[in-house]
Amino acid sequence: MVSSVVNFGDPLPQKDLDDSFSHSSRCDLFLVVGSSLVVSPANDMPKVALRFGACLVIINQGETAMDSRCHLRFEEKIGEVLPPAVDKLKELMKN
């Protein structure tokens, strides 16, 4: 049995990493949820998304290096922001 967990300091599977950057370059909206954006390579993905025209939304308690570049920033707890946001999206998608 092979674990799908990547421990801190271990390399990420290259295909997964390539796919992540590919999706980042093609998205319209990039959400950062509960991340300080300190650890590479994950902290590069929002930069790629912005470079290709995506809107960046950050939900995190605590500052990130991308706060000045995001379009919308929530300092609240994830559980206070995501459920009502998802409910609103569901409502909008019905119309």
TORDRENTI-544908 format. One line per field, with one value per atom (N, C-alpha, C, O): residue number from 0; residue in three letters; x, y, z. Coordinates in nm, 4 decimals. Layout:
<recs>
pos	NUM	...
code	ala	...
u	X	...
v	Y	...
w	Z	...
</recs>
This chain:
<recs>
pos	0	0	0	0	1	1	1	1	2	2	2	2	3	3	3	3	4	4	4	4	5	5	5	5	6	6	6	6	7	7	7	7	8	8	8	8	9	9	9	9	10	10	10	10	11	11	11	11	12	12	12	12	13	13	13	13	14	14	14	14	15	15	15	15	16	16	16	16	17	17	17	17	18	18	18	18	19	19	19	19	20	20	20	20	21	21	21	21	22	22	22	22	23	23	23	23	24	24	24	24	25	25	25	25	26	26	26	26	27	27	27	27	28	28	28	28	29	29	29	29	30	30	30	30	31	31	31	31	32	32	32	32	33	33	33	33	34	34	34	34	35	35	35	35	36	36	36	36	37	37	37	37	38	38	38	38	39	39	39	39	40	40	40	40	41	41	41	41	42	42	42	42	43	43	43	43	44	44	44	44	45	45	45	45	46	46	46	46	47	47	47	47	48	48	48	48	49	49	49	49	50	50	50	50	51	51	51	51	52	52	52	52	53	53	53	53	54	54	54	54	55	55	55	55	56	56	56	56	57	57	57	57	58	58	58	58	59	59	59	59	60	60	60	60	61	61	61	61	62	62	62	62	63	63	63	63	64	64	64	64	65	65	65	65	66	66	66	66	67	67	67	67	68	68	68	68	69	69	69	69	70	70	70	70	71	71	71	71	72	72	72	72	73	73	73	73	74	74	74	74	75	75	75	75	76	76	76	76	77	77	77	77	78	78	78	78	79	79	79	79	80	80	80	80	81	81	81	81	82	82	82	82	83	83	83	83	84	84	84	84	85	85	85	85	86	86	86	86	87	87	87	87	88	88	88	88	89	89	89	89	90	90	90	90	91	91	91	91	92	92	92	92	93	93	93	93	94	94	94	94
code	met	met	met	met	val	val	val	val	ser	ser	ser	ser	ser	ser	ser	ser	val	val	val	val	val	val	val	val	asn	asn	asn	asn	phe	phe	phe	phe	gly	gly	gly	gly	asp	asp	asp	asp	pro	pro	pro	pro	leu	leu	leu	leu	pro	pro	pro	pro	gln	gln	gln	gln	lys	lys	lys	lys	asp	asp	asp	asp	leu	leu	leu	leu	asp	asp	asp	asp	asp	asp	asp	asp	ser	ser	ser	ser	phe	phe	phe	phe	ser	ser	ser	ser	his	his	his	his	ser	ser	ser	ser	ser	ser	ser	ser	arg	arg	arg	arg	cys	cys	cys	cys	asp	asp	asp	asp	leu	leu	leu	leu	phe	phe	phe	phe	leu	leu	leu	leu	val	val	val	val	val	val	val	val	gly	gly	gly	gly	ser	ser	ser	ser	ser	ser	ser	ser	leu	leu	leu	leu	val	val	val	val	val	val	val	val	ser	ser	ser	ser	pro	pro	pro	pro	ala	ala	ala	ala	asn	asn	asn	asn	asp	asp	asp	asp	met	met	met	met	pro	pro	pro	pro	lys	lys	lys	lys	val	val	val	val	ala	ala	ala	ala	leu	leu	leu	leu	arg	arg	arg	arg	phe	phe	phe	phe	gly	gly	gly	gly	ala	ala	ala	ala	cys	cys	cys	cys	leu	leu	leu	leu	val	val	val	val	ile	ile	ile	ile	ile	ile	ile	ile	asn	asn	asn	asn	gln	gln	gln	gln	gly	gly	gly	gly	glu	glu	glu	glu	thr	thr	thr	thr	ala	ala	ala	ala	met	met	met	met	asp	asp	asp	asp	ser	ser	ser	ser	arg	arg	arg	arg	cys	cys	cys	cys	his	his	his	his	leu	leu	leu	leu	arg	arg	arg	arg	phe	phe	phe	phe	glu	glu	glu	glu	glu	glu	glu	glu	lys	lys	lys	lys	ile	ile	ile	ile	gly	gly	gly	gly	glu	glu	glu	glu	val	val	val	val	leu	leu	leu	leu	pro	pro	pro	pro	pro	pro	pro	pro	ala	ala	ala	ala	val	val	val	val	asp	asp	asp	asp	lys	lys	lys	lys	leu	leu	leu	leu	lys	lys	lys	lys	glu	glu	glu	glu	leu	leu	leu	leu	met	met	met	met	lys	lys	lys	lys	asn	asn	asn	asn
u	0.0841	0.0000	0.0895	0.1867	0.0558	0.1317	0.0484	-0.0681	0.1075	0.0383	0.0262	0.1165	-0.0860	-0.1025	-0.0669	-0.0864	-0.0153	0.0254	0.1656	0.2539	0.1852	0.3187	0.3624	0.3015	0.4660	0.5162	0.5951	0.6503	0.5994	0.6728	0.8172	0.8843	0.8637	0.9998	1.0114	1.1118	0.9089	0.9096	0.8677	0.7887	0.9195	0.8790	0.7353	0.6898	0.6658	0.5310	0.5403	0.6373	0.4414	0.4407	0.4392	0.3555	0.5301	0.5481	0.4215	0.3898	0.3490	0.2271	0.1239	0.0596	0.1081	0.0138	0.0547	-0.0297	0.1824	0.2336	0.2104	0.1651	0.2414	0.2185	0.0712	0.0359	-0.0151	-0.1598	-0.2063	-0.2892	-0.1539	-0.1929	-0.1572	-0.2375	-0.0385	0.0012	-0.0779	-0.1099	-0.1093	-0.1905	-0.3296	-0.3797	-0.3910	-0.5231	-0.5144	-0.6046	-0.4078	-0.3902	-0.3839	-0.4320	-0.3256	-0.3120	-0.4409	-0.4519	-0.5391	-0.6629	-0.7868	-0.8966	-0.7716	-0.8892	-0.9337	-0.8552	-1.0610	-1.1154	-1.1092	-1.0985	-1.1161	-1.1165	-1.0233	-1.0331	-0.9338	-0.8417	-0.8705	-0.8620	-0.9049	-0.9325	-0.8148	-0.7672	-0.7686	-0.6700	-0.7477	-0.8032	-0.7520	-0.8335	-0.7447	-0.6948	-0.7256	-0.6504	-0.5039	-0.4492	-0.4398	-0.2970	-0.2255	-0.2756	-0.1092	-0.0264	0.0514	0.1141	0.0471	0.1199	0.2702	0.3362	0.3225	0.4655	0.5393	0.6538	0.4748	0.5421	0.5338	0.4268	0.6488	0.6583	0.6366	0.6762	0.5783	0.5389	0.3962	0.3536	0.3211	0.1815	0.1696	0.0716	0.2675	0.2589	0.2812	0.2574	0.3259	0.3434	0.2162	0.2013	0.1256	0.0059	-0.0856	-0.1352	-0.1106	-0.1924	-0.1262	-0.1950	0.0054	0.0772	0.0541	0.0338	0.0573	0.0315	-0.1108	-0.1341	-0.2059	-0.3462	-0.3638	-0.4316	-0.3041	-0.3138	-0.2505	-0.3054	-0.1365	-0.0671	-0.1547	-0.1452	-0.2404	-0.3270	-0.4681	-0.5589	-0.4870	-0.6122	-0.7177	-0.8300	-0.6865	-0.7856	-0.8062	-0.7195	-0.9214	-0.9463	-0.8956	-0.9100	-0.8370	-0.7809	-0.8585	-0.8728	-0.9091	-0.9795	-0.9027	-0.8698	-0.8746	-0.8011	-0.8901	-0.9460	-0.9023	-0.9714	-0.8667	-0.8280	-0.8212	-0.7146	-0.7098	-0.7215	-0.6930	-0.6717	-0.5221	-0.4456	-0.4827	-0.3417	-0.3029	-0.3641	-0.2016	-0.1576	-0.0905	-0.0372	-0.0947	-0.0190	0.0572	0.0258	0.1555	0.2339	0.1525	0.1938	0.0366	-0.0458	-0.1631	-0.2437	-0.1744	-0.2888	-0.3044	-0.4164	-0.1957	-0.2039	-0.2425	-0.2782	-0.2357	-0.2667	-0.4016	-0.4460	-0.4670	-0.5936	-0.7085	-0.7006	-0.8138	-0.9320	-1.0287	-1.1039	-1.0255	-1.1143	-1.0431	-0.9803	-1.0537	-0.9802	-1.0737	-1.1423	-1.0771	-1.1555	-1.0603	-0.9790	-1.0698	-0.9871	-1.0599	-1.0029	-1.1842	-1.2664	-1.2246	-1.1403	-1.2865	-1.2650	-1.3265	-1.4284	-1.2641	-1.3113	-1.4570	-1.5371	-1.4916	-1.6273	-1.7314	-1.8508	-1.6879	-1.7810	-1.7994	-1.8993	-1.7051	-1.7090	-1.7611	-1.8500	-1.7070	-1.7400	-1.8857	-1.9451	-1.9467	-2.0853	-2.1819	-2.2574	-2.1828	-2.2738	-2.2341	-2.3203	-2.1052	-2.0609	-2.1087	-2.1549	-2.0977	-2.1441	-2.2952	-2.3458	-2.3678	-2.5134	-2.5509	-2.6422	-2.4815	-2.5098	-2.4779	-2.5537	-2.3673	-2.3328	-2.4384	-2.4760	-2.4860	-2.5912	-2.7158	-2.7790	-2.7501	-2.8664	-2.8481	-2.9397	-2.7320	-2.7042	-2.7033	-2.7442	-2.6573	-2.6487	-2.7857	-2.8016	-2.8843	-3.0200	-3.0852	-3.1703	-3.0454	-3.1082	-3.0486	-3.0907
v	-0.1164	0.0000	0.1238	0.1314	0.2200	0.3435	0.4564	0.4735	0.5323	0.6445	0.7602	0.7846	0.8310	0.9491	1.0758	1.1867	1.0593	1.1723	1.2154	1.1320	1.3457	1.3999	1.4690	1.5674	1.4183	1.4771	1.6036	1.6202	1.6926	1.8177	1.7878	1.7073	1.8531	1.8325	1.7294	1.7256	1.6444	1.5456	1.6123	1.7067	1.5648	1.6230	1.5843	1.4745	1.6753	1.6468	1.5666	1.5810	1.4821	1.4110	1.5122	1.6024	1.4977	1.5968	1.6201	1.7340	1.5126	1.5288	1.6125	1.6995	1.5865	1.6639	1.8107	1.8999	1.8344	1.9709	2.0411	2.1555	1.9727	2.0294	2.0593	2.1651	1.9658	1.9865	2.1076	2.1856	2.1233	2.2352	2.3689	2.4623	2.3785	2.5032	2.5267	2.6407	2.4195	2.4317	2.4852	2.5759	2.4289	2.4769	2.6212	2.7009	2.6551	2.7918	2.8919	3.0045	2.8516	2.9435	2.9564	3.0450	2.8686	2.8704	2.9074	2.9136	2.9316	2.9576	3.1034	3.1921	3.1254	3.2612	3.3147	3.4353	3.2232	3.2580	3.1627	3.0410	3.2180	3.1369	3.1664	3.2812	3.0624	3.0766	3.0262	2.9146	3.1081	3.0657	3.0500	3.1470	2.9283	2.8998	2.8432	2.7311	2.9221	2.8749	2.8493	2.7479	2.9402	2.9245	3.0573	3.1627	3.0506	3.1699	3.2008	3.3062	3.1091	3.1226	3.1387	3.2166	3.0645	3.0692	2.9560	2.9731	2.8405	2.7207	2.7117	2.7251	2.6890	2.6700	2.5224	2.4387	2.4869	2.5662	2.6195	2.6913	2.5851	2.6297	2.7817	2.8355	2.8509	2.9968	3.0614	3.1812	2.9854	3.0394	3.0292	3.1016	2.9415	2.9186	3.0404	3.0690	3.1145	3.2348	3.3402	3.4153	3.3453	3.4398	3.4052	3.4936	3.2764	3.2304	3.2669	3.3189	3.2395	3.2706	3.4193	3.4558	3.5048	3.6493	3.6898	3.7726	3.6322	3.6647	3.6358	3.7040	3.5339	3.4960	3.5535	3.5112	3.6502	3.7246	3.6782	3.7284	3.5849	3.5375	3.6398	3.7230	3.6320	3.7065	3.6210	3.4987	3.6860	3.6160	3.6520	3.7696	3.5496	3.5670	3.4898	3.3726	3.5565	3.4937	3.4889	3.5902	3.3690	3.3495	3.2933	3.1770	3.3751	3.3308	3.4208	3.5428	3.3618	3.4404	3.4656	3.3761	3.5844	3.6197	3.6672	3.6299	3.7488	3.8094	3.7077	3.6060	3.7385	3.6625	3.7626	3.8817	3.7141	3.8002	3.8465	3.9386	3.7837	3.8176	3.9090	3.9411	3.9512	4.0332	4.1597	4.1982	4.2232	4.3491	4.3266	4.4216	4.2030	4.1738	4.1050	4.0846	4.0691	3.9967	4.0937	4.2125	4.0407	4.1197	4.1273	4.2237	4.0246	4.0182	3.9403	3.8376	3.9908	3.9310	3.9143	4.0087	3.7940	3.7663	3.7274	3.6364	3.7952	3.7656	3.6695	3.6269	3.6357	3.5509	3.4041	3.3653	3.3243	3.1795	3.1221	3.1713	3.0181	2.9535	2.9113	2.9324	2.8519	2.8035	2.9128	2.8856	3.0370	3.1499	3.2091	3.2760	3.1853	3.2454	3.1482	3.1831	3.0277	2.9357	2.8894	2.8934	2.8458	2.7987	2.9026	2.8683	3.0283	3.1244	3.1579	3.1864	3.1545	3.1809	3.0709	3.0989	2.9462	2.8336	2.8402	2.8153	2.8734	2.8871	2.9940	2.9741	3.1059	3.2145	3.1709	3.2009	3.1010	3.0510	2.9544	2.9603	2.8660	2.7724	2.8483	2.8139	2.9511	3.0336	3.1027	3.1037	3.1595	3.2292	3.1337	3.1708	3.0121	2.9154	2.8620	2.8119	2.8721	2.8295	2.9261	2.8864	3.0509	3.1546	3.1610	3.2428
w	0.0000	0.0000	0.0000	0.0752	-0.0846	-0.0939	-0.0355	-0.0714	0.0535	0.1158	0.0172	-0.0629	0.0238	-0.0606	0.0162	-0.0336	0.1359	0.2181	0.1776	0.1577	0.1657	0.1406	0.2689	0.3111	0.3296	0.4530	0.4232	0.3144	0.5221	0.5057	0.4676	0.5322	0.3628	0.3155	0.2055	0.1344	0.1904	0.0822	-0.0486	-0.0470	-0.1614	-0.2901	-0.3244	-0.2925	-0.3889	-0.4372	-0.5656	-0.6401	-0.5932	-0.7216	-0.8370	-0.8390	-0.9313	-1.0372	-1.1197	-1.1540	-1.1515	-1.2313	-1.1561	-1.2148	-1.0271	-0.9464	-0.9413	-0.9498	-0.9275	-0.9242	-1.0579	-1.0612	-1.1675	-1.3010	-1.3232	-1.3755	-1.2834	-1.2982	-1.2174	-1.2643	-1.0976	-1.0117	-1.0748	-1.0725	-1.1305	-1.1956	-1.3238	-1.3573	-1.3951	-1.5159	-1.4820	-1.5484	-1.3793	-1.3365	-1.2874	-1.3132	-1.2178	-1.1686	-1.2829	-1.2702	-1.3931	-1.5069	-1.5877	-1.6725	-1.5624	-1.6412	-1.5597	-1.6150	-1.4316	-1.3484	-1.3586	-1.3922	-1.3290	-1.3213	-1.1788	-1.1563	-1.0838	-0.9425	-0.8687	-0.8842	-0.7893	-0.7096	-0.5635	-0.5200	-0.4871	-0.3448	-0.2630	-0.2834	-0.1715	-0.0722	0.0573	0.1089	0.1099	0.2278	0.3379	0.3277	0.4431	0.5584	0.5311	0.5745	0.4596	0.4303	0.4496	0.4106	0.5094	0.5253	0.3977	0.3865	0.3022	0.1752	0.1966	0.1278	0.2922	0.3213	0.2516	0.2095	0.2390	0.1892	0.0372	-0.0222	-0.0233	-0.1679	-0.1989	-0.1177	-0.3072	-0.4233	-0.4176	-0.5081	-0.3115	-0.3047	-0.3060	-0.3575	-0.2504	-0.2468	-0.3836	-0.3991	-0.4818	-0.6170	-0.7006	-0.7990	-0.6633	-0.7450	-0.7545	-0.8635	-0.6444	-0.6592	-0.7489	-0.8179	-0.7475	-0.8346	-0.9810	-1.0642	-1.0115	-1.1484	-1.1879	-1.2970	-1.0992	-1.1282	-1.1572	-1.2533	-1.0762	-1.0986	-1.2311	-1.3038	-1.2620	-1.3866	-1.5081	-1.6102	-1.4964	-1.6075	-1.5948	-1.6663	-1.5036	-1.4986	-1.4006	-1.4045	-1.3134	-1.2163	-1.1051	-1.0783	-1.0417	-0.9189	-0.8029	-0.8036	-0.7050	-0.5899	-0.4644	-0.4309	-0.3947	-0.2681	-0.1613	-0.1796	-0.0502	0.0598	0.1834	0.2255	0.2406	0.3682	0.4632	0.4519	0.5558	0.6461	0.7683	0.7567	0.8838	1.0041	1.0160	1.0521	0.9864	0.9843	0.8457	0.7456	0.8422	0.7167	0.6253	0.6700	0.4951	0.3957	0.3098	0.3086	0.2394	0.1509	0.0306	-0.0399	0.0059	-0.1104	-0.0750	-0.1623	0.0494	0.0913	0.0075	-0.0261	-0.0258	-0.1017	-0.2473	-0.3171	-0.2937	-0.4343	-0.4528	-0.5658	-0.3421	-0.3560	-0.3831	-0.3516	-0.4414	-0.4734	-0.3556	-0.3415	-0.2717	-0.1564	-0.0468	-0.0726	0.0768	0.1893	0.3073	0.3463	0.3648	0.4844	0.5960	0.5798	0.7082	0.8254	0.9202	1.0206	0.8891	0.9745	0.9664	0.8855	1.0530	1.0502	0.9232	0.8747	0.8701	0.7471	0.7613	0.6702	0.8749	0.8978	0.9041	0.8910	0.9242	0.9254	0.7861	0.7600	0.6977	0.5641	0.4587	0.3811	0.4552	0.3459	0.3415	0.2337	0.4521	0.4403	0.3814	0.2905	0.4294	0.3664	0.2223	0.1392	0.1932	0.0552	-0.0386	-0.1492	0.0052	-0.0768	-0.0945	-0.2039	0.0118	0.0015	-0.1007	-0.1809	-0.0983	-0.1931	-0.3358	-0.4280	-0.3546	-0.4883	-0.5405	-0.6576	-0.4542	-0.4949	-0.5384	-0.6382	-0.4630	-0.4955	-0.6305	-0.7128	-0.6529	-0.7789	-0.8977	-1.0077	-0.8760	-0.9854	-1.0262	-1.1375	-0.9378	-0.9710	-1.0698	-1.1494	-1.0641	-1.1487	-1.2850	-1.3669
</recs>
